[in-house]
């Protein structure tokens, strides 16, 4: 079925069964009578409402869609020669009230009544004459005030393209336009977790030519109630024979306990539609026409546009047999595009096999040793496996990261990833994390990455820095905890040494990817300068494991020598019976921030890890076996832990909420292992040997925990008293003046 978008392209037909309008003549053409004068105004602007359709558009944007109304020549298919013109309006002898009912909002209807009454009084003009101009200009008002006026962001919420959303926002208000393939109601809501319970929802539509909208909330038992405070404001509503469009707005912070505040964190949007409108008894259950999607409404993704003709290069797996196990990391070696001069990669996006979108959890791209040769190409093997090629061990530096839910990343116009110089990657390793908890068999995967590159160089080369908690079993979370906090430190010593040597003026961070696994609930990358905490580089208080993408940092943030960072993660392990370990599986955990910055420097990782001895002492461990011959290493005493690995000992300990909280407080004060890595396998002097292997524990440089720093208090939430009447259309004053001028001109004919 055709959507409203397709109906409005390539044709000037405004309502079903009516002939197309000819191209509009200039407004100054002489007109001989009142009917054709109205028709001239209608044709010139393509906006005059008629018996069948109220059509709104904004100059420079796609036209709107016809609105269903009752009766009239066009609706009945009769008198098609009238062309849905202004003359049809007058021949039907419709009154001001009749016409105003055809307009999409109460504000527009009020405009007609107010304008006509005022102008008849003061201009002594006939009602028909004034009506024609007033309806036309009211349509312009509606278009200028509402539909299509500068929506900056858009998303399709369902897999079939039947439900799309556009939005824009300012400091206090967010405005939406939803288009759905239905002639019944549209539902839209904000959920704490993607489920219906405890959600804040809007339901609206167009019934009998009249748009409507209601604000509801859902209790914990999934009961739907109309909200006493109606904070969603209807702007316009339109409908044709296939689709409905609703425009509405609300405050970001309504101070209504039944509403959910809209912040720059991840927002879990729920949606639904039904082929029936809301009746006196409330909305009918939507059935299967529903879904959910995570969006960052106030910090949306970058654009996807690249210049036409931009060269592309694909890095794809070829029929990788996904193993019959929970978690697999698969690695494959590639050679970057061979270019004879420096080029910049300007966009990278995931190429996911359609039926494997939920299985590919993340993809990392590593720079490998440039002294490798082409004999290593096409080498493909399970990562971190004893039999994997030795060349894989040379691939240490992350140069790009994609995670589930992301749609790729387009670099800002002044930055690109450099290829083609001696310092740039020649050979790269693509690591794909397959998540197969259902243990499916016989799966062959062909997912990968697409790189867009150009010889038109940007001003700066981009770099990637991995910060947070060094991935290791020493990162451990007790079970049964509703809120457990871990911290990964990028220390001032690491940033001072590396940046003083490489870029004393500092680097600018322009995007951050926050990364955790299933237990993650919130992440933020805190930024300190001395003892002063600056605003976070990035944060997400509603972290969604299935929605991880680069967040733009706007304005870009200067990172100076001597600054420090803390990647802070909050986890929920309430439903788990055993310890959760730092590791590769999605049932394990990570706490990482990937920083995109410029100009590129020789710093790949800036991470930390809590020292292990203090953690073991908490559960009563007195001595470990020496020398270390196994990994995880074994406990020697006390007797209750004898001959158990340290992971088994931790699981054996009887954890309670009180003990878990005390353990958390202890870990945040322990000395830390510091990792400060250059590109490749070299280290800055503030860290030591960092490779983990069977039979060896991880020990970088042990440092005392960073001194407590002053915490920047979060901005206090304000609850301004607002009402729908305060959100008015400023262009209306201009249109009023234009109306007087047009009517003055009409009176001269």
C-alpha positions in Angstrom: 0.0 0.0 0.0 1.2 3.5 -0.7 2.3 5.6 2.2 1.5 9.3 2.5 5.0 10.0 1.5 4.6 8.2 -1.8 1.2 9.7 -2.5 2.6 13.2 -2.3 5.5 12.7 -4.7 5.2 13.6 -8.3 1.5 14.6 -8.2 -0.5 17.6 -7.1 -3.6 15.5 -6.4 -4.8 16.5 -3.0 -7.7 14.2 -2.4 -8.9 10.8 -3.5 -10.7 10.9 -6.9 -9.9 14.5 -7.7 -7.9 15.7 -10.8 -4.4 17.1 -10.3 -3.9 20.8 -10.0 -1.9 22.5 -12.7 1.3 24.3 -11.8 0.4 27.4 -9.7 0.2 30.7 -11.6 2.0 33.8 -10.1 0.0 35.5 -7.4 -0.3 38.8 -9.4 -2.4 37.4 -12.2 -5.7 39.3 -12.7 -8.7 37.4 -11.6 -12.2 38.2 -12.8 -14.5 36.9 -10.1 -14.5 35.8 -6.5 -14.6 32.1 -7.0 -11.7 32.0 -9.4 -9.9 34.4 -7.1 -10.2 31.9 -4.3 -9.0 29.2 -6.6 -6.0 31.3 -7.6 -5.0 31.6 -4.0 -5.4 27.9 -3.5 -3.5 26.9 -6.6 -0.7 29.4 -5.9 0.0 28.1 -2.4 -1.4 24.5 -2.8 -2.7 24.9 0.7 -6.4 25.9 0.8 -8.5 23.3 2.7 -11.5 22.0 0.9 -14.4 19.7 1.5 -12.4 16.6 1.5 -8.8 17.4 2.5 -6.9 19.7 4.8 -3.4 19.6 3.4 -0.5 21.2 5.2 3.1 21.6 4.1 6.1 23.7 4.7 8.1 25.4 1.9 11.1 23.3 1.0 9.8 20.1 2.6 7.7 17.3 1.3 3.9 18.0 1.2 1.6 16.6 3.8 -1.1 14.0 3.5 -4.9 14.5 2.9 -7.1 14.3 5.9 -10.2 12.2 5.9 -13.4 14.2 6.2 -17.1 13.5 5.6 -19.2 14.4 2.6 -18.5 17.0 -0.2 -18.1 16.6 -3.9 -14.6 15.2 -3.7 -15.4 12.7 -1.0 -18.3 11.3 -2.8 -16.6 11.2 -6.2 -19.1 13.7 -7.7 -18.4 17.0 -9.4 -14.7 16.0 -10.0 -14.4 18.9 -12.4 -14.5 21.2 -9.5 -10.9 20.1 -9.0 -11.1 20.3 -5.2 -10.7 24.0 -5.6 -11.9 27.0 -3.7 -14.9 27.3 -6.0 -16.1 24.0 -4.7 -15.9 25.4 -1.2 -18.2 28.3 -2.1 -20.6 26.2 -4.3 -21.2 24.0 -1.3 -22.1 27.1 0.7 -20.2 26.0 3.7 -20.2 28.3 6.7 -17.2 29.4 8.7 -18.1 26.8 11.3 -18.3 24.1 8.7 -14.9 24.9 7.3 -13.2 25.4 10.6 -14.3 21.8 11.6 -12.1 20.5 8.8 -9.0 22.0 10.3 -6.6 19.7 12.2 -6.3 21.5 15.6 -8.5 23.5 17.9 -6.0 26.3 17.5 -6.5 26.4 13.8 -10.3 26.3 14.2 -10.1 29.1 16.6 -8.0 31.0 14.1 -10.7 30.8 11.5 -13.5 32.0 13.8 -11.4 34.8 15.3 -10.0 36.0 12.0 -13.2 36.0 10.1 -15.2 37.7 12.9 -12.6 40.4 13.4 -12.0 41.1 9.7 -15.7 41.2 8.8 -16.2 43.7 11.6 -13.3 45.9 10.7 -13.1 45.5 6.9 -16.8 45.3 6.1 -16.1 42.5 3.7 -18.4 39.7 2.7 -18.1 36.4 4.6 -17.3 34.3 1.6 -14.5 36.7 0.6 -13.0 36.7 4.0 -13.5 33.0 4.5 -11.5 32.1 1.4 -8.5 34.1 2.5 -8.8 33.2 6.2 -8.9 29.5 5.5 -5.9 29.7 3.2 -3.8 31.7 5.6 -4.9 29.6 8.6 -3.4 26.6 6.7 -0.2 28.5 6.3 -0.2 29.2 10.0 -0.7 25.5 10.8 2.1 24.6 8.4 4.4 27.1 9.8 3.6 26.3 13.4 3.5 22.6 13.3 4.1 20.0 10.7 7.5 19.5 9.1 9.0 22.5 10.8 12.6 21.4 11.1 12.6 17.9 12.5 16.3 17.1 13.0 16.1 13.4 13.8 14.1 10.3 12.6 13.9 6.6 13.2 11.8 3.7 12.0 10.7 1.7 15.0 9.4 -1.5 13.3 11.0 -3.9 10.9 8.5 -3.3 8.1 8.6 0.5 8.0 5.0 0.9 9.1 5.8 3.1 12.2 8.2 6.0 11.9 9.0 8.8 14.2 10.6 12.3 13.8 11.6 14.6 16.6 13.4 17.8 17.6 14.1 19.4 21.0 15.3 22.4 22.8 16.3 23.0 26.4 12.9 22.3 27.8 10.6 20.7 25.2 10.6 17.8 22.8 8.3 17.7 19.7 7.4 14.5 17.8 5.7 13.5 14.6 4.6 9.9 14.2 3.4 8.4 11.0 1.9 4.9 11.2 0.1 2.6 8.7 -3.3 2.6 10.4 -6.6 4.5 10.3 -7.1 3.8 14.0 -5.1 4.9 17.0 -1.3 5.3 17.5 0.4 4.6 20.8 3.7 5.9 21.9 5.4 5.6 25.3 8.5 5.7 27.4 9.3 2.7 29.5 11.8 2.0 32.3 12.8 -1.3 30.8 11.0 -1.8 27.5 8.0 -3.4 29.0 4.5 -2.0 29.4 4.4 -1.8 33.2 5.3 1.6 34.8 5.3 3.3 31.4 4.3 6.8 30.4 2.2 6.6 27.2 0.4 8.7 24.7 -2.5 7.4 22.5 -4.0 9.5 19.7 -5.5 9.4 16.2 -8.0 11.1 14.0 -11.7 10.1 14.4 -14.5 11.5 12.2 -12.1 14.1 10.9 -11.1 15.3 14.4 -7.7 14.7 15.8 -7.4 13.6 19.4 -4.7 12.8 21.9 -4.7 11.4 25.5 -2.0 11.1 28.1 -2.0 7.8 30.0 0.2 6.0 32.5 0.6 2.3 33.2 0.8 0.9 36.8 3.0 -2.0 37.8 0.2 -4.4 37.2 -0.1 -3.2 33.5 -3.3 -1.4 34.2 -3.8 1.7 31.9 -5.1 4.9 33.4 -5.7 8.3 32.0 -3.3 10.8 33.6 -4.9 13.6 35.6 -2.1 15.8 34.3 -2.3 15.8 30.5 1.3 16.7 29.6 1.3 15.6 26.0 0.1 18.5 23.8 -1.6 17.8 20.5 -0.2 19.9 17.6 -1.9 18.4 14.6 -3.4 15.2 13.3 -4.0 14.0 9.8 -5.3 10.8 8.1 -5.9 9.3 4.7 -7.0 5.9 3.5 -3.9 4.1 4.7 -1.9 6.2 7.2 -2.3 8.5 10.2 0.1 11.3 11.2 0.2 12.9 14.7 2.3 15.8 15.8 2.6 16.4 19.6 5.0 17.8 22.2 5.8 17.6 25.9 8.2 19.0 28.4 11.4 17.1 29.0 10.7 17.3 32.8 7.0 17.5 33.6 7.3 17.0 37.4 4.3 14.6 37.1 5.0 11.4 39.1 3.2 9.4 36.4 5.5 10.7 33.7 9.1 9.6 32.9 11.6 12.4 32.4 13.4 12.5 29.0 17.1 12.8 29.5 20.3 12.4 27.4 20.5 8.8 28.5 19.1 5.9 26.6 15.3 6.1 26.3 13.4 2.8 25.9 10.5 3.7 23.5 7.5 1.5 23.2 5.0 1.8 20.4 1.8 0.3 19.2 -1.1 0.9 16.8 -4.6 -0.5 16.1 -7.0 -0.3 13.2 -9.7 1.1 15.5 -9.8 4.5 17.2 -10.1 5.0 20.9 -13.7 4.6 22.0 -15.7 5.7 25.1 -14.4 2.8 27.0 -10.7 3.5 26.2 -8.2 2.0 23.8 -8.7 -1.6 22.5 -5.7 -3.9 23.1 -3.2 -3.5 20.3 -2.4 -7.2 19.8 0.8 -8.0 17.9 1.2 -4.5 16.4 3.6 -3.3 19.0 7.3 -3.2 19.8 10.1 -1.4 21.6 13.3 0.3 20.6 16.1 2.1 22.5 16.9 5.6 21.3 19.0 8.5 22.5 16.4 11.2 22.0 18.6 14.1 23.3 22.0 12.8 22.1 21.2 11.1 18.8 23.6 9.4 16.5 25.6 11.2 13.8 24.4 11.4 10.3 24.9 8.6 7.8 25.6 10.7 4.6 28.8 10.4 2.7 29.7 12.1 -0.6 28.4 10.3 -3.7 31.0 8.1 -5.2 33.0 7.6 -2.0 35.1 4.4 -2.3 34.2 1.5 0.0 36.1 -1.5 1.3 34.5 -4.5 3.0 35.9 -6.7 5.7 33.7 -9.7 5.9 33.8 -13.1 7.3 33.0 -15.9 4.8 30.8 -18.7 6.0 32.2 -18.8 9.5 30.9 -21.9 11.3 29.5 -20.4 14.6 30.3 -23.0 17.2 27.7 -24.8 19.3 28.5 -22.8 22.4 27.4 -19.8 24.4 30.2 -17.3 23.4 32.6 -17.3 20.5 35.2 -14.7 19.5 36.2 -15.2 15.9 39.2 -13.4 14.4 40.2 -12.9 10.8 43.2 -11.0 9.3 42.7 -8.5 6.5 44.9 -6.0 4.6 43.7 -2.4 4.4 43.0 -0.8 1.0 46.2 -0.3 -0.9 46.5 3.4 -1.6 49.5 5.3 -2.9 48.8 8.5 -1.0 47.3 9.3 2.4 43.5 8.8 2.5 40.9 9.2 5.3 38.3 6.7 6.3 35.2 8.8 7.0 32.5 6.3 7.9 32.5 2.7 9.2 29.3 0.6 9.4 28.4 -2.9 10.3 27.5 -5.4 7.6 25.3 -7.9 9.5 23.8 -11.0 8.0 20.1 -10.3 8.3 19.1 -13.3 10.3 22.1 -13.0 12.7 21.5 -9.4 13.9 20.8 -10.6 17.4 23.8 -13.0 17.5 26.6 -10.5 16.5 27.2 -8.7 19.8 30.2 -6.6 18.9 33.0 -6.2 16.3 36.5 -4.8 17.1 39.1 -3.8 14.6 42.7 -4.1 15.7 45.9 -2.7 14.1 48.5 -5.4 13.6 52.3 -5.4 13.2 53.0 -3.8 9.9 55.9 -6.2 9.2 53.5 -9.1 8.6 53.2 -10.3 5.0 50.3 -11.2 2.7 50.7 -14.9 3.7 48.8 -14.0 6.8 45.8 -12.8 4.9 42.6 -14.7 5.1 43.8 -16.4 8.2 40.6 -17.1 10.2 40.4 -18.8 13.6 38.7 -18.6 17.0 40.3 -15.8 19.0 42.2 -16.5 22.3 42.6 -20.2 21.3 45.8 -22.1 21.8 45.9 -23.0 18.2 45.3 -19.6 16.7 48.0 -18.1 14.4 50.9 -16.4 16.2 50.4 -13.3 14.0 47.1 -12.6 15.8 49.2 -11.8 19.0 50.7 -8.8 17.3 47.2 -7.1 16.9 46.9 -5.1 20.1 45.6 -1.6 19.3 41.9 -1.1 18.8 41.2 1.3 15.9 37.4 0.9 15.7 34.6 -0.6 17.8 31.0 -1.4 16.9 28.5 -2.9 19.4 25.0 -4.3 19.1 22.3 -1.8 18.4 24.7 0.6 16.7 24.2 1.7 13.1 27.8 2.7 12.2 29.7 5.9 12.7 30.3 8.9 10.5 33.4 10.9 11.5 33.0 14.7 11.9 33.9 16.7 8.7 37.3 17.8 10.2 38.4 14.3 11.3 39.1 10.9 9.6 41.0 7.7 10.2 44.2 7.8 8.3 45.4 5.1 6.0 48.3 5.0 3.5 51.2 6.4 5.6 53.9 4.5 7.5 52.2 5.1 10.8 48.9 3.8 9.6 47.5 0.2 9.8 48.4 -2.1 6.9 47.2 -5.4 8.4 44.1 -5.4 10.7 42.4 -8.1 12.7 38.6 -8.2 12.8 37.3 -9.7 16.0 33.6 -10.7 16.0 31.8 -11.6 19.2 29.1 -14.2 18.5 26.5 -14.6 21.3 24.7 -18.0 21.0 22.9 -18.6 24.3 20.4 -20.9 22.7 23.2 -23.1 21.4 22.0 -23.2 17.8 23.8 -25.5 15.4 24.7 -25.3 11.7 25.1 -21.5 11.6 27.3 -19.9 9.0 27.9 -16.2 9.3 29.1 -13.6 6.8 29.0 -10.4 8.9 31.7 -7.7 9.0 32.4 -4.0 8.4 32.2 -1.6 5.5 34.8 1.3 5.4 34.2 4.5 3.4 37.5 6.2 2.4 38.5 9.3 0.4 41.6 11.0 -0.9 40.1 14.4 0.2 41.9 14.8 3.5 40.4 16.2 6.7 42.3 18.4 9.1 43.0 15.8 11.7 43.8 12.1 12.1 41.5 10.3 14.6 42.7 8.0 17.3 41.0 5.5 19.6 41.8 5.1 23.3 40.4 2.2 25.4 39.8 3.2 29.0 38.1 1.6 32.0 38.5 -1.7 33.8 41.2 -4.0 32.4 39.3 -7.2 31.3 40.3 -9.9 33.9 39.0 -12.3 36.5 40.2 -9.8 39.1 37.1 -7.7 38.1 34.4 -9.5 40.1 30.8 -8.8 41.2 29.1 -10.6 44.1 25.6 -12.1 43.5 22.4 -10.6 44.8 23.4 -7.0 44.4 20.8 -4.5 43.1 23.5 -1.8 42.7 27.2 -2.7 42.5 29.8 0.0 41.4 33.1 -0.6 39.7 35.7 2.0 38.6 38.4 1.8 35.9 41.0 4.5 36.2 42.9 6.3 33.4 45.4 7.9 35.8 46.9 11.4 35.6 50.4 9.7 35.6 49.5 7.9 32.3 48.0 10.9 30.6 50.8 13.2 31.8 53.6 11.0 30.5 52.0 10.1 27.2 50.5 13.5 26.3 53.6 15.5 27.5 55.6 13.4 25.1 53.2 13.3 22.2 50.8 16.3 22.4 51.5 18.7 25.2 48.6 20.9 24.1 46.2 18.0 24.7 43.8 16.0 22.5 40.1 16.6 21.8 37.6 13.9 22.5 34.6 13.9 20.0 32.8 10.6 20.6 32.6 7.9 23.3 31.3 4.3 23.1 30.3 3.0 26.6 30.5 -0.8 26.8 29.3 -3.4 29.3 27.4 -6.7 29.3 24.1 -8.0 30.5 24.4 -6.9 34.2 25.2 -3.3 33.2 22.7 -0.7 34.3 24.5 2.6 34.0 27.9 3.8 32.8 29.6 7.2 32.8 33.1 8.4 31.9 34.1 11.0 34.5 36.7 13.6 33.8 38.9 15.3 36.4 41.4 18.2 36.1 43.4 18.2 39.3 40.9 17.9 42.2 38.0 19.4 40.1 35.5 17.1 38.5 34.3 18.4 35.0 31.1 17.2 33.4 31.2 13.6 32.2 32.6 12.9 28.8 29.7 10.5 28.3 27.0 9.0 30.5 24.1 6.7 30.3 21.9 6.1 33.3 19.6 3.7 31.5 22.2 1.5 29.8 20.8 -1.0 27.4 23.0 -4.0 26.5 21.3 -4.3 23.1 21.9 -0.6 22.2 25.5 0.4 22.2 26.8 3.1 19.9 29.2 6.0 19.8 27.8 9.1 21.6 28.9 12.4 20.1 30.7 14.7 22.6 29.4 18.2 22.0 31.2 20.5 22.3 34.4 18.5 21.9 36.3 18.0 25.2 40.0 18.9 25.6 42.0 16.2 27.4 45.2 17.7 28.9 48.4 16.1 30.3 47.7 15.4 34.0 44.0 15.0 33.6 42.4 11.7 34.7 39.4 9.7 33.8 37.2 7.2 35.7 34.9 4.8 33.8 32.2 4.1 36.4 29.8 1.2 35.9 26.8 0.2 38.0 25.6 -3.4 37.8 22.6 -5.4 38.9 23.3 -9.0 39.9 20.1 -9.4 42.0 19.0 -12.5 40.1 22.4 -14.2 40.0 23.4 -17.0 42.4 27.2 -17.0 41.7 29.9 -14.4 41.2 30.0 -12.5 37.9 33.5 -12.3 36.5 35.3 -9.9 34.2 35.6 -11.7 30.9 34.6 -12.2 27.3 31.2 -13.8 27.6 28.0 -11.7 27.7 27.3 -13.4 31.0 30.7 -12.1 32.2 31.2 -8.4 32.5 33.2 -5.5 31.1 33.4 -1.8 32.0 35.0 0.1 29.1 34.9 3.5 27.4 36.2 3.8 23.8 37.2 7.4 23.2 37.5 8.8 19.7 39.8 11.8 19.7 42.2 13.9 17.6 45.0 14.4 16.9 46.2 10.8 17.1 48.9 10.0 19.7 50.7 6.8 20.7 48.4 5.8 23.5 46.1 2.8 23.0 45.0 1.8 26.5 44.7 3.6 29.8 43.1 1.2 32.3 43.2 -0.2 35.8 42.2 -3.2 37.8 41.7 -3.7 41.6 44.6 -5.5 43.3 43.7 -9.1 44.0 45.1 -9.7 47.5 42.8 -7.4 49.2 39.8 -9.0 47.5 40.9 -12.5 48.6 41.5 -11.3 52.2 37.9 -10.1 52.4 36.7 -13.7 52.2 39.3 -15.0 54.6 42.1 -16.3 52.2 45.4 -16.4 54.0 47.8 -18.0 51.5 47.9 -19.0 47.9 49.8 -21.9 46.4 53.3 -21.0 45.1 54.7 -21.2 42.5 51.7 -20.4 40.3 51.2 -23.3 38.0 47.5 -22.9 37.0 45.1 -20.2 36.0 43.0 -19.3 37.9 45.6 -19.9 40.7 44.9 -22.2 43.7 44.3 -21.4 47.3 46.5 -23.0 50.0 44.8 -21.9 53.2 42.5 -21.7 55.2 41.4 -25.3 55.0 37.9 -24.5 53.8 39.3 -23.1 50.6 42.3 -25.5 50.3 42.9 -26.8 46.7 40.1 -24.5 45.3 40.9 -22.0 42.6 40.3 -18.4 43.8 37.2 -18.2 41.6 35.8 -21.3 43.3 36.6 -19.8 46.7 34.8 -16.6 45.9 31.7 -18.6 44.8 31.9 -20.7 48.0 31.8 -17.6 50.2 28.3 -17.0 51.6 27.4 -13.7 50.1 24.6 -11.4 51.5 23.6 -7.9 50.5 25.4 -6.6 53.6 28.6 -8.4 52.7 28.3 -7.5 49.1 28.0 -3.8 50.0 31.0 -4.0 52.3 33.0 -5.8 49.6 32.1 -3.0 47.1 33.3 -0.3 49.5 36.5 -2.1 50.1 37.3 -2.7 46.4 36.9 1.0 45.6 39.7 1.8 48.1 42.2 -1.0 47.1 45.5 -0.3 45.2 45.2 -0.7 41.5 47.1 -2.4 38.7 47.7 0.3 36.0 47.9 -0.3 32.3 49.2 2.5 30.0 49.9 1.0 26.6 51.3 2.4 23.4 50.3 1.2 20.0 51.4 -2.4 19.6 52.8 -4.2 22.6 55.0 -1.4 24.2 54.1 0.3 27.5 54.7 3.7 28.9 56.8 3.6 32.0 53.9 3.8 34.4 52.8 0.3 33.6 54.6 -3.0 33.4 54.1 -6.5 32.0 50.4 -6.8 31.1 49.8 -10.0 29.3 47.6 -12.6 30.9 48.4 -16.2 30.3 47.7 -19.5 31.9 49.8 -19.9 35.0 50.5 -16.2 35.5 48.6 -13.5 37.3 48.2 -10.0 36.0 50.4 -7.5 37.6 51.0 -4.1 36.0 52.4 -1.4 38.2 50.7 -1.4 41.5 49.6 2.1 42.5 47.7 3.4 45.5 44.1 4.2 44.7 43.7 7.8 43.4 43.0 10.3 46.1 39.3 11.2 46.6 38.2 13.9 44.3 35.5 16.5 44.7 32.4 15.3 43.0 30.6 17.6 40.7 26.9 17.6 41.8 24.4 16.8 39.2 22.3 19.7 37.9 19.2 20.1 39.9 16.1 19.1 38.1 13.7 22.0 37.7 10.0 21.8 37.4 8.8 24.9 35.6 5.0 25.5 35.7 3.9 25.3 32.1 0.7 24.8 30.2 -0.3 24.2 26.7 -1.3 27.8 26.2 2.3 28.9 26.8 3.5 27.0 23.7 2.3 29.4 21.0 3.3 30.0 17.4 5.4 33.1 17.0 5.0 33.3 13.2 1.2 33.8 13.8 1.7 37.5 14.3 3.4 37.7 10.9 0.7 35.7 9.2 -1.9 38.0 10.8 -0.2 41.0 9.2 0.0 39.1 5.9 -3.7 38.4 6.1 -4.6 42.0 6.3 -2.4 42.8 3.3 -4.0 40.0 1.2 -7.5 41.1 2.1 -6.7 44.6 1.3 -5.4 43.5 -2.1 -8.5 41.4 -2.7 -10.8 44.3 -1.9 -9.4 46.2 -4.8 -10.5 43.6 -7.4 
